[in-house]
């Protein structure tokens, strides 16, 4: 979003992001992360024609893409070589 605004000469000092987490509960009663909500807070003078564009830019975030298509985890035990 920073480069989007910079390319359009839109000041960014009053733009902020708020992340909220919503949790669900399984049938067994265990809590799990159900939804991540990101709110983009813009100042009153922010051009309205770019509101949807900011959402599209945020949708391209590498972290969001990784969460949407998560990697596989591999956990190993490795025996340390040599003496301590």
C-alpha positions in Angstrom: 0.0 0.0 0.0 2.9 2.3 0.7 4.2 2.1 -2.9 0.6 2.5 -4.2 0.2 5.8 -2.4 3.7 7.0 -3.1 3.2 6.4 -6.8 0.1 8.6 -6.7 1.6 11.2 -4.4 -0.9 10.4 -1.7 0.4 11.2 1.8 0.6 8.1 4.0 1.3 9.5 7.5 -2.4 9.2 8.5 -3.1 5.8 7.0 -3.1 2.9 9.4 -4.0 -0.8 9.6 -5.9 -2.5 12.3 -5.8 -6.3 12.5 -8.6 -8.1 14.4 -8.8 -11.8 15.0 -12.0 -13.8 15.3 -12.0 -17.2 16.9 -14.3 -20.1 16.5 -14.9 -23.2 18.6 -14.8 -26.8 17.4 -17.5 -29.3 18.3 -15.1 -30.5 21.0 -14.9 -27.0 22.5 -11.3 -26.1 21.3 -10.7 -22.6 20.1 -9.3 -21.9 16.7 -8.4 -18.9 14.6 -11.4 -18.5 12.2 -10.9 -15.1 10.6 -8.3 -12.4 10.3 -9.8 -9.0 9.6 -7.7 -6.1 8.3 -9.2 -2.6 8.4 -7.5 0.1 6.4 -8.0 3.4 8.1 -7.7 6.4 5.8 -8.0 10.1 6.6 -11.1 12.0 5.5 -9.3 13.6 2.6 -8.2 10.3 1.1 -9.5 10.0 -2.5 -12.6 7.8 -2.4 -11.8 6.6 -5.9 -8.8 4.7 -4.4 -10.7 2.9 -1.6 -11.3 -0.3 -3.5 -7.8 -0.1 -5.0 -6.3 -0.2 -1.5 -8.3 -3.4 -0.8 -6.9 -5.0 -4.0 -3.4 -4.0 -3.1 -3.8 -5.5 0.4 -5.1 -8.7 -1.2 -1.7 -9.0 -3.0 0.2 -9.2 0.3 2.7 -12.0 0.4 1.8 -12.9 4.0 -1.9 -13.1 3.1 -1.1 -15.3 0.1 1.0 -17.6 2.2 -1.8 -18.0 4.8 -4.3 -18.7 2.0 -2.0 -21.4 0.6 -0.1 -22.6 3.7 3.2 -24.4 3.4 3.7 -27.9 4.9 5.4 -28.1 8.2 8.1 -30.6 9.0 9.3 -31.0 12.5 12.4 -33.1 13.2 14.7 -34.2 16.0 18.4 -34.0 15.1 21.1 -35.4 17.4 23.8 -32.9 18.0 27.2 -34.0 16.7 30.3 -33.9 18.9 30.5 -33.5 22.7 29.3 -30.6 24.7 
